[in-house]
């Protein structure tokens, strides 16, 4: 009887999951990629979907199409609920369908989600920016705020509608604040009759004392100055303590509290690793950090489980940042170790020793507005046009598919060399669907609980 091929399960279709699966394309293994969405999302460009520069299709390629010609790979749609390390199974659910998948080797690349630091109810009024749904909802909220301001004669309401607050001065927050300001001061100018879009206030809040802390003081200061020149009010040392439909409460560093009236809020203040990290930690007696990332061995495996790897945003190793390059490099490394082990077993040899994972830092970048960005590549720090061009080239390189790259370039040209944005269509469904879906999920959970009690 011919022995079955080594079974590899990859959880997640982000950078870590996709690049590990692609690295196994020529290996004599069977790969099953389990993902909760049907697409691979280029998350760093979500803010451009939210502000009308790009369409979701340009940054979210269907996973099945990407892996269509990789014959050893099967894509399974589902939200992973349970990983049983002893039984070597992964249980996932899609709608009412539960799937149990067995594995010989496992790569967990489930990524991270928005963190509200224990205040998850903030999400209703201040969406994060981690998914396509988030971006489309925010686009609807941003643009509908201008539309509603056009209709009202109440000056207080108009001021509230034209105040946009971004919470979190990391790369996503800086990029969102900069693009909302560009939208108000360039793209939307002249499109309304009762309001001047340039009257919009864009406020960037952060409890930290600096903008872009990982980039260092020089680049952080440059980014703050550039934002201020574009009309963004940068308020540091300001911690958000409450959020509601009409505004938010901020506690300043002197302990005093104040209210900012704003209908449209964007949350980009923190991230938390997938809950699967805590589940794995409980089974391996491993530690997790404050962000829910699980501590891994130098070879990215879990303690006592040589065949289980955790990569990307879910892992805690040497304080590596949660950026795309870490996910890509760790995903590829994990795949290489699995291939080496599979070859050794097939040859009847002992499992090879592993060299520890070594990260190659390719730099950090953030855009502020057209022709303005900051970049840190090792000891080199760049600002302005050079950093912006470098940002364009690097990000374009990692967009999946030639067609997506081409349409992205065309969209960028229209936006950055003119004042047009090709993706300013919004629907009521985009704006309110999250609440409806949340209510549906709550109802389904209640029905499941009622059924369990009845049985």
N, C-alpha and C positions, 0 to 999 in steps of 0.2 A: 504494500500500500504506500502511495506517495505521501510523505509527510506534508501537513498544511504549512503554508508560509507564515512567517512571523507576523503577528497582528499588532499594528500600531494604531492607537486611537489618539487623535489630536482634538482638544477641546478649544474652540474659539477660531474665528475667521479673521481676526485682526492681524497685525503685522507678525506677531509671534507665531500664531497658528498657521497662517498662510505660508510664510516663508519656511517653516519647518516642514510642512506638507510638500512644498515644491522641492525642498532639498532631498526628499525621499523618492523623487520621481523615477530614478533609475535603480533604486534598491530592490532587492528581491524580498519585498515585504508587501503586506496588504494594509493600506492606510484607510482609516475611516475618520473623516473630519466632521465633528459635531458642532453645530453653531446655532445660535438662537435667531440669527437673521439670515436672509438669503444672499447677503452681499459682503464684500470686503470693503470696509470704509476707510478712506484716507482722512482720518480724524483731524489732522492739523489744518485742513481747509474748510471745516464745518462753518466757521464764522463767515466765510465768503458765501456759503449757501444762505445763511441767516440774514445777510445784508444784501442779497440780490445780485451778487457778482457771478456766481456759478450755479448751475443746476445740480440737483442731487445725483443725477446720472453721471456727471463728470467726475465725481469723487467716490462713487459707490458702484463698483463693478460686481456683477453677479458671480458669486463664488463658483457655481457650477460651470459657468462659461470659462472662467479662468483655468479651471482644472479639467476641462472637457477632454483634452487629449492626454491626460495623465491616467493611463489605463489601470494603474494599481490603486487608484484612489476613489472612494465613494463618499459623497457628501450626504449627511443626515441632518435634517432640520429639527431642532429641539433645544429646549432649555434644560441644561444639566441640573438635576436635582440632587443626585447622590453619586458619590464615588466610593466604592467598596474596595479598599486596597487588598484586603485578605482574599476576597473572592475574585479580584481582578475584573470588576465589572463597572460600567458607567451607565447610570439610569437617567434617561432624558425624557422630556414630555413636550409634545407639540399638540395644542388643542386638547382633545380627549385621548390622544394616542400616546401610550407609554412604550418606550423602547429600551431594552437592556442590551448593551454592547460589551462583549468580552474583549480583553486586550492581553497582549504579552508585554508591550511597552506602552507607556502613557506620557503624553506631553500636555500639560495643563497651561493653557494660554488664554484664560477667560477674561483677562484685562481688568479694568477698573471702572468704577461708576462715580457719579457725582457725590460728594460728601457735603452734608449740611451740618456736620459736627453735632449730631444728635437732634437736630431740629428739622426732621424730614418734612414737617408740615410747611416749611418755607417753599418747598418745590411747587406748590399749587400757584403761588404768586410770583415766584422767581425761578423759572426753569433753568436748568443747567444746559450744557452744550456738549453732549457726548454721543448723541445718535442723530440719524437723519430726521426722526420725528421731532427731536428737540429743535433742530435748525429750522424746520418748516414752521413749527409753532412760533418760534421767536420772530421769524420773518413776518408772520401774520400779526403778531403783537406789535412789532415796531411800526409797520406800515399802517395798521389800523389806528394806531395812536395819532398819526398825522391826519387820517381821514376823519376821525372823531373830533379832533381839535378844529377842523375846518367847519364842522357843523354847529358847534356850541357858541353861545353868546356869553356864557359865564366865564369871566376872566380867570377865576381861581381854578375852574375845571380845565380850561385851556392850558394854563400853566402846568398843571399836574400831568396832563396828557403829553405835553411837550418836554417833560423832564424824563430823561432816560438814565437809569442807574445801573452800572456794572459793578458787581461785587467781586473783588479779587484782582490784584494787579500783577498776576503772572502773565505768561505769553498770551493765553486765550483772552484774558480780560483786557490787556493792552490792545490786542488786535481788534476785539469787538468794539471797544470804546472809540478807537481811531476810525473804524469804518462807519459807525453810526454818525460820528461827527462829519465824515466825508459825505455820507448820504444826505444829511441835513443841509450842509453848507454848499454842496455842489449839485448832486443829482436831482434833488427835489425842488431846487430853487425855480420859482416861476410856474410850478405845476398846480398851485393852489391860489384861490382868489381872496379868501378871507384871512389867511394867515401867511406869515413869512416863515418858511421852514428853518431859516437861519436863526430864528428866535429860540430854537430848541436848546435845552441845557443837557449836556452829557456829563455825568459825574462818575468818576472812577474811585471806588472805595477800597481800602485794605487796612486790616488791623496792623500789618507790618509797617515798619518805618521807612520802607523803600519800595520803589517800583522794580520789578524783575530782580528779586534778590539773588537768584542763582547766577545772574550775569555779572555781578559785581557793581560797586558803587559808580564807577565812571559811566558804564552803559546804562545803568538804571537812571542816573541823573539825566543823561542825554535823552532817554526815552520820555521821561517826565516833562522835560522842557519842550520836546517836540509835540507832545500831546497838548500841553498848555497853549502853544502857538496856534493849535487848531481848534481851540475853544473848549477842550476837555478840562473839567475841574478835577484835579487830582487831589484827593483827600486821604492822607495817610494817618496811621494811628487811630483809625476809625473802625470799630468793631460793630457789626450788625447784631442787634439783640432781638429784634422782632420784625416780622414782615407781614403785611396784610395787602388787601386788594388795592388800596389807595396810597400806599407808601411803606416806609420802614423807619425803625428807630435805630439810631446810631449812638454808641457810647464812645466818646473821645478819650484820648489818653489821660486827660485830667480827671476822668470819672464822670463828667457831666454827660447828659443825654440830650439828644435833639431829634426832631422828626424831619424827614425829607418826604414831601408829598410827590409821589411819582407812580403813574399807572404801570409803566413798563420797566421791569427789573430783570436783569440777567445775572445768574449766579455762576461764578467761575472760581470760587475761593478755595476749593479743596477737592481731593479725590480719595476714594476708598477702594481697596482691592475687592475683587469678587468674593462673596461669602464662601465660595469653595475653599478659599485659603484657610479659613477657620475650621472647616470640616476636615481638611487634610491634617491640620495641626493637631486636632484632637486624636486622630488615628496614629500619629507618629510621635507624639509628645514633643512636637516642635514649637518654637516660639513664633508669635506674630507681633508685628510692631503696631504702632498707634493707627496706621493707615490700613491695617488688616493684611499686610504683606507677610508671607510666610518665609522663615529663614531656611535657606537651602544650603546644601554642601557646595564646596568649590566647583564640583562638576555639575551643578544645578539640580542634582537629584535630592530626594528627600531622605532623611535619616532612616537607614534600615531598608530602603527601597531603591536599589540601584536602577531599577527599570522605570521609575516614575520621575519625571522632570517637571519643574515649574519654571516658566519663562516669562519675560516681559514685566508688565506692571504688577503682577501678583507676587513676585519674588523679592526677597530682601537679601542682598548680597553686596557687601562693600559700599552700601549707601548709593548704589547706582540710581540715576534718575529715571523717572517714568516717561521716557521718550521713545520715539519710533525706532531709533537706531539700536537701543538696548534690546527691544523686542525682536528685531530682525536678527541681530547677532546671536542672541541666546537661543532663538528658535533654530537657526542653522546649526549651532553647536550641538544642541540636544539631538537633532537628526543625525549628525555625524557619529555621535556616541552609540546611538541605536544601530546604525549600519555596521559599525565596528564590532559590536557585540554579536549581531546576527551572523556576520561572517565567521567569527571565531567559533560560534556554536556549530555552524554548518560544517566547519573543518574539524570539529572535535577538539578544539583547542581551549585553553583557559581564557576567561574573559580578560581582555587587555587592561592594563593600567591606564587611567585617564589623566591627561594634563588638565589642570584647573582652567576654567574659563577666564579669558583675558579680554576685557572690553577695549575696543579702539574708539576713542572719543573723536567724533567727526564734527564736533562743534554744536553750538546752540544759536538759534536765530529767532527773531520776532519782528514782524512788520508793524509799523505805526500808522502809516498812510501811504499814499502814492509817493514813490521815489524816496521813502524814508523807512529805514529798518535799522536794527542793531544785530550784530553777529559776534560771537565769541568762539574762536577756533584755537584751542590751546592757549598760548600766551597772546595771540593776536586778537585785538579788539577793533571792530569796524563799525562805523555809523554812516548814515546818509545813503546816497545813491549807490555806492559800491556794495554796501551790505544788502540793499534792496535787490539789486541785480543778482547777487549771489543767492539770496533767498529764493528768487524766482527759479533759477537754474536747478537748485537742489530739490525743491519741492516738485518741480516738473518731472524730474528724473524718477521719482517714486510713485507717480500716478500710474495706475495699471492700464495698459492698452493704448495703442497709437491714436485711435479715434478720440479717446478722452483727452490725451495730451494736446491734440490739435485743437479741439473745441475749447479747451481751457486757455490756450494761448490766444485764440480769437476773442474770448470773453475778456481776458486780461487787457488786450489791446483796446477794446471798446471802452473799458472802464477806466484804465489808467491814462490813456492818451486822449480821452474825451470825457464826457460826463454821463455816458449812458450805462445802464445796467440792464442786462437782458432777462433777469429773473425777478421781476417785481410783481408778478401775479401772486395773489393770495386768495385763499378760500376760507369760508367759515369753518369748514371741516378741519383744516390745518390748525386753526386757532383753538378750537374747543374740543377736539377729539380726545386729548389726553384726559380731560375730566370725565368724558363719557366712558372711555375705556377703563379708567380707574373704578368707576361705579360698577361697570360690568364685572370686573375681576372680583370686586368685593362681594357682589351678588353670587358669583360662582363659588367663591370660598364659603359663603354662608350656606349655600345649598349642599355643598360637599359635607360641611359640618353637620347639617341637619340629617343628611342621609346616613352618616356614620353613627349618629346618636340613635337613629331609628333602628339600625341593624344590630 
